[in-house]
Amino acid sequence: MQIGLTVGDSLERTERTTAGFDLAELSIGKGRDPDAIDTARLEAILADANVDLCVHLPFEQVVVTPVPEINDAIVDFLSRLLEWAGGVGAEKAVLHGTARNPHDTDLRPRFADQLVSIASAGDDAGVELVVENVGHQKRGYPLSVLGDLARETGTPVCFDVGHAYMEDGTDGIDRFLSSYGDLVSHLHVHDARRRGDTHLPIGAGEIDYGLVAEHLAGFDGTVAIEVFTDDVALLRDTARRVETALEADE
């Protein structure tokens, strides 16, 4: 298991916080073209900290709409980002599981087609695409729907524990991992409270990470701590808690 940090789109944050971790998850394609990123500096930061790279594709870009021409453009755009990510050695790319209208069941087969095309572009670039649950958001597919679509298309999952809790509480986490835990390749970990607080250090909220460990003990994928702070002590404490839980024997 590799444990690292989400760092937004900031090279400065990557440089300040990632030493001692295994990976950095850098956001790309939101706000500026990735070609504007100083790749030489990025590669030097990663080498100095001895960390691997994952990327997060644009947060607000939906995967599917009812319009074929727009869908083609989405695939082209994300394919270009994946090509850039592969060029800088990224191992995985996180994609939000979203649709223009996630309640429109007619869009679900089109979402599956989009996912296959985007994942294929990732394969061509040497980057594993992982689809993330964001069912607590307006355009996100519900947990069970996303799980079914991921299984149908053979797409690995980025399971965001806090997002699942915000969508459907402890039961949502339990049901998803019971049914789709074998698909999870990447984790986003943070704590949350149902009143709306999220992206907290583990232990500061309400999530029972013992339940996550019941399903994912011995997890050998990648983990990104998605806690919105640059306090390295807090980040390392969350990393220790995750490592203690998930490295237990099954």
Secondary structure, 3 states (H helix, E strand, C coil): CEEEEECCCCHHHHHHHCCCCCEEEEECCCCCCHHHCCHHHHHHHHHHHCCEEEEECCCCCCCECCCHHHHHHHHHHHHHHHHHHHHCCCCEEEEECEECCCCCCCHHHHHHHHHHHHHHHHHHHCCEEEEECCCCCCCECCHHHHHHHHHHHCCCEEEEHHHHHHHHHHHHHHHHHHHHHHHEEEEEECEECCCCCEEECCCCCCCCHHHHHHHHCCCCCEEEECCCCCCHHHHHHHHHHHHHHHCCCC
